[in-house]
Amino acid sequence: MKRIAIQGIKGSYHDIAAHKFFEGEDIELICCATFEQVFEELRHDSSVIGMAAIENTIAGSLLHNYELLRESGATIVGEHKQRISHSIMCLPEDNWEDIQEVNSHPVALMQCRDFLNHHPNIKVVEVEDTAGAAAAISQQHKRGHAAICSKFAAPLYGMKILEEGIETNKHNFTRFLVFCNPQRANLLRDIRKTNKASIVFTLAHEEGSLSQVLSIFSFYKLNLTKIQSLPIIGKEWQYMFYVDLAFTDYTRYSQSIDAITPLTQELKILGEYIDGKECL
């Protein structure tokens, strides 16, 4: 059995993503209140696998998770791209005319802005977790309250779905990373089949330093699927660059890493894995 640490509770999007990624396998969820706790679980038990959202097609990158991943020393072994569809739900005895307040995670609320704008009389309150909002309403029997979360949370917490698919943009996907202790990485992936890598590096604060690195990636015909810069604390106007690379030839990718290493001040491979397909 695989033990998977996620942020959130059963019925959350992390729960859905974990079961989709490990479909057909026997898994046990370790539900954490924060992403920090997810990485703490890995530090306490090297057999634990972590899963965390890293970016959303609407809300953008979860910048703090980049830092947590780099500092943890964990290795990325996979990714999963999950379609995010929100539903609004309430207690079974409530109906639309009873709803006075809606609770959800701020990102989920933002993704349902148009829907909420059509219900200006409903008070919007941010909470820490989407499925957690449904669980709290159910457990505390909060009449007149509704939660915005996945439809899969409704049967778990005895809630009634008022409407499905309330997200503004129907092309709403979240990308999740799967990571583990580096010593266990090759038990969870086949390095010969990998076609994507995530790396992080720093550069000298000099003109053209980044363009030289990008030119090398271009020379080796690598596809930069993402580049994200984060400031280095204590070093004004200097940045760490997080880059995702897609490739069809592992040797050519490896040669590109060797070629850029002398140009960087610090370079770390966060993981090599198989490109995740979009999952509905």
MOUR-V612337 format. One record per backbone hydrogen bond with DSSP energy under -0.5 kcal/mol. CO is the residue of the C=O (numbers start at 1). NH is the residue of the N-H. Records with the same first field share a line. If there is no record, write none. Layout:
CO: NH + NH
//
This chain:
2: 4 + 28
3: 5 + 49
4: 6 + 30
5: 51
6: 8 + 32
9: 12
12: 16
13: 17
14: 18
15: 19
16: 20
17: 21
18: 22
20: 23
22: 25
25: 27
26: 2
28: 4
29: 31
30: 6
32: 8
34: 38
35: 39
36: 40
37: 41
38: 42
39: 43
40: 44
41: 45
45: 48
46: 181
49: 5
50: 179
52: 177
54: 62
55: 175
56: 60
60: 56
61: 63
62: 65 + 66
63: 66 + 67
64: 68
65: 69
66: 70
67: 71
68: 72
69: 73 + 74
75: 180
76: 272
78: 178
80: 82 + 176
81: 279
82: 174
83: 85
86: 166
87: 149
88: 162 + 163
89: 147
90: 160
91: 94
95: 98 + 99
96: 99
100: 123
101: 146
102: 125
103: 148
104: 127
105: 109
106: 110
107: 111
108: 112
109: 112
110: 113
111: 168
112: 116
113: 117
114: 118
115: 118
116: 119
119: 122
121: 123
123: 102 + 125
125: 104
127: 106
129: 133
130: 133 + 134
131: 135
132: 136
133: 137
134: 138
135: 139
136: 140
137: 142
138: 141
141: 143
142: 145
144: 100 + 101
145: 91
146: 103
147: 89 + 149
149: 87
150: 153
151: 154 + 155
152: 156
153: 157
154: 158 + 159
158: 92
160: 90
163: 88
168: 170
170: 172
171: 173
172: 84
173: 57
174: 82 + 176
175: 54 + 55
176: 80
177: 52
178: 77 + 78
179: 50
180: 75
181: 184 + 185
182: 185
184: 187 + 188
185: 188 + 189
189: 191
190: 193 + 194
191: 194
195: 247
196: 273
197: 245
198: 270 + 271
199: 243
200: 268
201: 241
202: 265 + 266
204: 206
206: 209
208: 212
209: 213
210: 214
211: 215
212: 216
213: 217
214: 218
215: 219
216: 220
217: 222
218: 221
222: 224
223: 225 + 246
226: 244
228: 242
230: 240
231: 233
232: 235
235: 238
238: 232
239: 203
240: 230 + 242
241: 201 + 243
242: 228
243: 199
244: 225 + 226
245: 197
246: 223
249: 253
250: 254
251: 255
252: 256
253: 257
254: 258
255: 259
256: 260
257: 261
258: 262
260: 263 + 264
261: 264
263: 204
266: 202
268: 200 + 270
270: 76
271: 198
273: 195 + 196
274: 79
277: 81
279: 83
//
